[in-house]
Amino acid sequence: MRTDTAPRILFKKMKALLTAILLVATTFSAYAQSDTEHSFATAQKGEGIYSLLRRNGYTPSASLTRQFKSINGDRLAHGTELKLNVTYQLPGRIRIERHPIFGAAYQNVEIKHTTLKNHVYYLVSGHGGPDPGAQGTRAGRTLSEDEYAYDTMLRTARALIEQSATVYIIVQDNDGIRDIQFLPGDKDEKHLGNRPISLNQLTRLRDRVTIINQLYDKHQKTALLQRMIEIHIDSRISKSTQIDVNFYYASNAGYKLSNALQNTFRKQYARVQPGRDYNGKIVDRAGLYMLRETRPVSVLIELANIQHRGDQVRITRFENRQTLAEWIVRGLIADAKS
């Protein structure tokens, strides 16, 4: 008589579960519908804008050249000259992808560049489901960490997709990107694959690590790099403690990623608030479960102290959340280029 029936049944269930995770998870990057195709070209030796356009089937003109410069201005030398082996977007052939997770107003995403093509990012907003995370109060409203971290994370995901990145949103809700100040709290977030989020913290983190590591293995042979970005909003005992966006890491590669992000934030702070010191820190937190157990190079970003009055302005104004997301993506591009 066989005595291993229970282990065999358990193995089959786990195998089926992991397969389901991968099948559903891959749909986030694959389900997007495109209205047009990419049209990009890489500059060859000795080429100017006219010759690049002509080689790709265009009839060059002054207006077409102006359009090309407008699209690719940040990639041109001196604003007019092509750089050898740099890829440029061609005019009038723009690809639009539909990602319903961003909500009706933001679901159509224009693919602007190929900067992060074959780069894979796993985005995790802290807490979610039955756990709202840290909380604060402003104007008589409750501010929940999971809602503001999620909205910032969605904006980050969208900006990454604009750069042709492959993005997996690990915590998912049906709220979409919300251009409002006060985000109502709810408990209906799910993990990628429509899996429930456990109230037990360790179970919740293990589920996220399992999803990320399975996808990491799937992309390992084809991805140029893979990164895990976890977004949180802290709650300090003292309401007077302000946070200038901190970065936590658990490996040497994680430190380099954190450094690229911090340098970007420092430059942006100097640009928009000249004379204001930026005090964001890079901190070794090798004991943090997600940073320790996920296989991609990982960083945890702490955006603010949800109880500090000034930091509350940073996260409640949706324009600020958009800016934070754009700066995060600038830092990730700097990381990719390095």
C-alpha positions in Angstrom: 0.0 0.0 0.0 1.3 3.5 -0.9 2.0 5.8 2.0 3.1 9.0 0.1 -0.4 10.1 -1.2 -0.6 13.3 0.8 2.9 14.6 -0.2 2.2 13.8 -3.8 -1.1 15.6 -3.7 0.5 18.6 -2.0 3.3 18.7 -4.6 0.7 18.7 -7.5 -1.3 21.5 -5.9 1.8 23.6 -5.4 3.0 23.0 -8.9 -0.4 23.9 -10.3 -0.5 27.1 -8.2 3.0 28.3 -9.4 2.0 27.6 -13.0 -1.2 29.7 -12.5 0.9 32.5 -11.0 3.1 32.6 -14.0 0.3 32.4 -16.5 -1.6 35.2 -14.9 1.5 37.2 -14.0 2.8 37.3 -17.6 -0.5 38.8 -18.8 0.3 42.2 -17.2 3.0 42.9 -19.7 1.4 40.9 -22.6 -2.2 41.9 -22.5 -1.6 45.5 -23.5 -3.1 46.2 -26.9 -1.1 48.4 -29.3 -2.7 50.9 -31.7 0.5 51.2 -33.8 3.9 49.6 -34.0 7.2 50.9 -32.7 9.3 52.8 -35.3 12.8 53.3 -34.1 16.1 53.5 -35.9 19.7 53.4 -34.7 22.1 56.0 -36.0 24.9 54.7 -38.2 28.4 56.2 -38.7 28.4 59.5 -40.6 24.6 59.8 -40.6 22.7 63.0 -40.0 19.0 63.4 -39.4 18.1 63.7 -43.1 20.0 60.6 -44.0 18.5 58.6 -41.1 15.0 59.6 -42.1 15.7 58.8 -45.8 17.1 55.4 -44.9 13.9 54.6 -43.1 11.6 55.5 -45.9 10.8 59.1 -45.2 11.0 62.1 -47.5 13.0 64.5 -45.4 11.7 68.1 -44.9 12.2 71.0 -42.5 8.9 70.2 -40.7 9.8 66.5 -40.4 13.2 67.4 -39.0 11.7 69.7 -36.4 9.3 66.9 -35.3 12.3 64.5 -35.1 14.2 67.0 -32.9 11.2 67.5 -30.7 10.8 63.8 -30.1 14.5 63.0 -29.6 15.8 66.3 -28.2 17.4 64.7 -25.1 19.3 62.2 -27.2 20.8 64.6 -29.7 24.3 66.1 -29.4 24.1 69.9 -29.2 20.3 69.6 -30.0 20.9 68.8 -33.7 23.4 66.0 -34.2 22.9 62.2 -34.1 25.0 60.1 -31.7 26.5 56.9 -33.1 24.7 53.7 -32.1 21.9 55.6 -30.3 18.4 54.6 -31.0 15.9 57.3 -32.1 12.1 57.4 -32.4 10.9 58.2 -35.9 8.2 60.8 -36.4 4.5 60.0 -36.8 4.8 56.3 -35.8 3.9 56.2 -32.2 2.9 53.1 -30.3 0.1 53.3 -27.8 -0.5 50.4 -25.3 -3.6 50.0 -23.3 -3.1 49.0 -19.6 -6.5 49.1 -17.9 -4.9 48.8 -14.4 -4.0 52.5 -14.6 -7.7 53.5 -14.9 -9.7 55.0 -17.7 -7.9 58.4 -17.7 -4.4 56.8 -17.9 -4.8 53.4 -19.5 -3.4 54.5 -22.9 0.3 54.6 -22.6 2.5 56.1 -25.3 5.8 54.3 -25.8 8.2 57.2 -26.0 11.6 55.5 -26.0 13.3 52.1 -26.0 15.7 53.1 -23.2 14.5 50.3 -20.9 13.6 47.6 -23.5 14.4 44.1 -22.1 14.7 45.6 -18.6 12.3 43.9 -16.1 10.9 45.7 -13.1 8.9 44.2 -10.2 7.0 47.0 -8.4 5.6 46.4 -4.9 3.6 48.9 -2.9 3.8 48.3 0.9 1.0 46.5 2.8 -2.4 46.3 1.1 -5.4 44.1 1.5 -6.4 43.8 5.2 -3.3 45.8 6.2 -3.4 49.6 5.5 0.1 50.1 6.8 1.1 53.4 8.6 -1.6 56.0 9.0 -1.8 59.7 9.6 -4.5 62.4 9.8 -4.9 65.5 7.7 -7.9 67.9 7.5 -9.9 65.3 9.4 -9.2 62.6 6.9 -7.3 59.4 7.5 -4.2 58.9 5.3 -3.4 55.2 4.7 0.1 54.2 3.6 -1.0 51.5 1.2 -3.2 53.8 -0.8 -0.5 56.5 -1.3 2.3 54.0 -1.9 0.0 52.2 -4.5 -0.8 55.4 -6.4 2.9 56.4 -6.6 3.8 52.9 -7.6 1.2 52.9 -10.5 2.6 56.2 -11.7 6.1 54.7 -11.6 5.0 51.6 -13.5 3.4 53.8 -16.2 6.5 55.9 -16.6 8.6 52.8 -16.9 6.4 51.3 -19.6 6.8 54.6 -21.5 10.5 53.7 -21.7 9.6 50.2 -23.1 10.3 48.4 -19.8 8.6 45.1 -18.9 6.7 45.8 -15.6 5.0 43.5 -13.1 2.8 45.1 -10.6 2.8 42.7 -7.6 0.1 44.4 -5.5 -3.0 45.3 -7.6 -6.2 47.2 -7.1 -9.0 48.4 -9.3 -8.7 52.1 -8.4 -6.3 53.1 -11.1 -4.2 56.3 -10.9 -6.2 58.9 -8.9 -5.7 62.7 -9.4 -7.2 63.5 -6.0 -5.8 64.7 -2.7 -7.4 62.2 -0.3 -7.4 58.6 -1.3 -10.1 56.5 0.3 -8.9 53.4 2.0 -10.2 50.0 1.1 -9.1 46.3 1.6 -9.7 44.8 -1.8 -6.1 44.8 -3.1 -4.9 41.4 -4.4 -1.5 40.0 -5.3 -0.7 39.5 -9.0 -2.7 36.5 -10.2 -5.8 37.6 -8.2 -4.4 36.0 -5.1 -5.6 37.3 -1.7 -3.3 39.3 0.5 -2.8 37.7 3.9 -3.1 39.6 7.1 -0.2 37.7 8.4 2.9 39.7 7.5 5.3 36.8 7.0 2.8 35.0 4.8 2.2 38.2 2.8 5.9 38.7 2.2 6.5 35.1 1.3 3.8 35.2 -1.3 5.4 38.3 -2.9 8.8 36.8 -2.9 7.5 33.6 -4.5 5.8 35.5 -7.3 8.8 37.7 -8.0 11.4 34.9 -7.9 9.4 32.7 -10.3 9.1 35.5 -12.8 12.8 36.3 -12.3 13.7 32.8 -13.3 11.5 33.1 -16.3 13.2 36.3 -17.6 16.8 35.4 -16.5 18.0 34.4 -19.9 16.6 37.3 -21.9 16.5 40.3 -19.5 19.3 42.8 -19.7 18.7 43.5 -16.0 16.0 42.9 -13.4 15.0 45.1 -10.4 12.6 45.0 -7.6 11.3 48.3 -6.3 9.3 48.4 -3.0 7.6 51.7 -2.1 6.6 52.6 1.5 5.6 55.6 3.5 6.9 55.5 7.1 5.3 56.4 10.4 7.7 57.7 13.0 6.9 58.1 16.7 7.7 61.8 16.4 5.4 63.8 14.1 8.3 66.4 13.8 10.6 63.9 12.0 10.7 64.7 8.3 11.9 62.2 5.7 13.6 63.3 2.5 13.1 60.0 0.6 15.3 57.2 2.0 16.6 54.2 0.2 17.2 50.7 1.8 19.4 48.0 0.4 20.7 44.5 1.3 23.5 43.9 -1.2 26.4 45.7 -3.0 24.3 45.8 -6.2 21.4 47.1 -4.1 23.7 49.9 -2.8 24.6 50.9 -6.3 21.0 51.0 -7.3 20.2 53.1 -4.2 23.1 55.4 -5.0 21.8 56.0 -8.5 18.3 56.8 -7.2 19.7 59.1 -4.4 21.9 61.0 -6.8 18.9 61.6 -9.0 16.8 62.9 -6.2 19.6 65.2 -5.0 19.9 66.7 -8.5 16.2 67.2 -8.8 15.9 68.8 -5.4 18.7 71.2 -6.3 16.9 72.0 -9.5 13.4 72.6 -8.1 14.3 73.8 -4.6 17.7 75.5 -4.9 19.3 76.2 -1.6 17.3 73.5 0.2 19.5 70.7 1.6 18.5 67.2 0.6 18.9 64.8 3.5 17.7 61.5 2.0 19.7 58.6 3.3 20.9 55.2 2.0 20.6 52.6 4.7 21.8 49.0 4.9 18.8 46.9 5.9 20.0 43.4 5.1 17.5 42.1 7.6 14.4 43.2 5.7 12.7 40.0 4.3 11.9 41.3 0.8 15.3 42.8 0.2 17.0 39.6 1.5 14.9 37.0 -0.3 14.1 38.4 -3.7 16.5 37.4 -6.5 16.5 40.7 -8.5 18.6 43.6 -7.3 16.3 45.3 -4.9 15.6 48.6 -3.2 13.0 49.8 -0.7 12.1 53.4 -1.1 10.6 55.3 1.9 8.8 58.3 0.5 7.8 60.3 3.6 6.7 60.3 7.2 2.9 60.0 6.9 2.5 61.9 10.2 4.7 64.8 9.4 2.7 67.9 8.2 5.2 68.8 5.5 5.6 65.2 4.3 1.8 64.9 4.1 1.8 67.6 1.5 4.4 65.6 -0.5 2.1 62.6 -0.8 -1.4 64.1 -0.8 -0.9 66.4 -3.8 -1.2 64.1 -6.8 1.2 66.3 -8.7 3.9 65.5 -6.1 3.2 61.8 -6.4 3.7 62.1 -10.1 6.9 63.9 -9.6 8.2 61.3 -7.2 7.4 58.6 -9.7 9.2 60.4 -12.5 12.3 61.0 -10.4 12.3 57.3 -9.4 12.3 56.4 -13.1 15.0 58.9 -13.9 17.1 57.1 -11.2 16.3 53.7 -12.7 17.4 54.9 -16.1 20.6 56.2 -14.6 21.1 52.7 -12.9 20.4 51.0 -16.3 22.9 53.1 -18.1 25.6 52.5 -15.5 
